[in-house]
Amino acid sequence: MWEAGALPQTPRYLWTKETMIEISNVSKTFTLHNQGSAVIRVMEGATLSVAPGECVALTGESGAGKSTLMRMIYGNYLAASGRIVIGDVDVAQAEPREIIRLRREVLGYVSQFLRVVPRVPTLDVVAEPLLALGRDPGEAREVARDLLERLRIPERLWGLSPTTFSGGEQQRVNIARGFAHGYPAMLLDEPTASLDAQNRETVLSLIEEAKGRGAAIIGIFHDEAARDRVCDREVNVSGFTPGMAA
């Protein structure tokens, strides 16, 4: 058995060493209530596993279900059937309080969009995942400072709300926030999209460091060079989509 507490800033749970993320025979339907309650099957039989220290890329054409699968893993969408086990929690069956704990301690999500409470300073936005875990505020803000410096957010902006920033700056703040805590599992949605060469290199280095400490990662990477560099293998989601060929 592998103790996640051995990793930096991770909770004290026990998981098998071989698998951190286990997705088994997952399906998803949407009910169109404004169209006679028609039921649309969008995914079936989704199955994959990710080991600690491994990065798996979700591939497939637009509409294949990459984002849908990511949202089910994070618990934003409810799976119609199957199991989505992250560490010791089956997201497909978990209670809301378990999902909240999982997101706070175990499963990080770096999306393309920054969603924060207005007027909260950028430094506190980045430090928030650590503060939520009870980390010392000074230590949490020091981690935030280091990440903001690495991602080239000028110090003069740290006391301002990131809602006032440019799109590229907001994306980098979102990345810093997502990597502040050493999550044992991570979801990455286009983490290098629209970044310049220097910041792209920083983000790829952050992903490599996360893998090095044992994080299991699932990501969507349209940047083929980035995918080739940090991903160990690919899973074509089209094979899980009714009516689409893998």
C-alpha positions, 0 to 999 in steps of 0.5 A: 500500500502507498500512503498519500501522506508521503507526498507534499501537502496531501491528506493521510489516506491509503490507496493501492500503489497501482491505481489512483483513478479507476473508471469502469464501464461509465455511461452518461445520458442527457434528458431533453425536458423541452423536447418531450423528455427525450433521452440522449445517450452520449457515453457508454462503457467508458473504462480507463485507469491512471496510476500514480505518476502517470498522465493520460491524455483524452483524445477524440474529435470535437463532440466525442465526450472529452469534457463530459468525461472530465466533468463526470470525474470531477462530479459536476455531471452524474454518471448514469452507470458505472464507477469512477473511483478516485483514491477511496471515493466512488464519485458516481455514488458519493454524497455531496460532502464526500465530493467536497472533501475529495476536491479539497484534499485529493482531486485538483481541476485546472480548467480554462476559466477562472471562477473566483469571488470578486474583490479577493486579492490574487495572492489569496485566490492562489493560496485558497486551496492551502488555506482550506486545508488549514495550512499556516497562512504565511506558508500558504501565501509563500507558496502562492508567491512562488507560483505567481513569480514562476508564471510571471504575474507581476507583483504589483497585481497580487493585491488586486482581484484577478477578475480585472486581469487580461484573459492570459493573466487569469489563465495563469492565476488559475494554473497557479491556484490549481498547482498550489496544493500537491493533489494526488489526482489532477484534471487538466483542461487545455492547460497550455492553451493561449500561453506564450512560449515561456509560460507554456514551458513553466506549465509543462514543468509544473506538470512534470513536477506533479508527475514526479511526486506521484500525481495521477493526471488526466488531461485534454491537450490540443497542443500536440507537442505538449501532449507528447512531452508530458503524457504517457499514453492516450485514450480516444474517447470516441470509442466510448461515444455511441455512433462514433468510431474510435 
